[in-house]
Amino acid sequence: MLKKLLILIAMLYAAASFAAVDVNKATAAELDGIKGIGPGISGKIVEERKNGSFKDWNDFITRVRGVGETNASKFSAEGLTVNGQGFKGAPASTATKSASPTKNKADSAPAAAVDTKVKDEEKAAKKQARKEKKEKDAKAAAAPIKAPASTPKK
């Protein structure tokens, strides 16, 4: 009987840890519990909430600096809600990166070679400028110091 009770308590605890956190009701500590929300963003949320509850995700994104559609999607996936609603925007995954056409290594090789050549030329020019400056400084240091012309005494 005791084992069943412990298992039931453990299951309730696990279910509570995955419960949704509403942005209009959560404390700063509860907001910090959402992956991706730190003390800075949770503080901004609590401060902005003093001006009124968030109506929807667009209102939340507009009013809280540092939260865009990408972050909103990630926060929603972690359990954050606005008035009980999850974010319905773009998915938080990086599927957009894989959906973009990829370049072949052969296509990017000439561009990389040109970039490398330009960088090498820039390095050589900087090195030459440093060398010329050192030579100029050395000549200035080796040049005899002229004494000021003496003025005739009266």
Secondary structure, 3 states (H helix, E strand, C coil): CHHHHHHHHHHHHHHHHCCCEECCCCCHHHHHCCCCCCHHHHHHHHHHHCCCCCCCHHHHHHHCCCCCHHHHHHHHHCCEEECCECCCCCCCCCHHHHHCCCCCHHHHHHHHHHHHHHHHHHHHHHHHHHHHHHHHHHHHHHCCCCCCCCCCCC
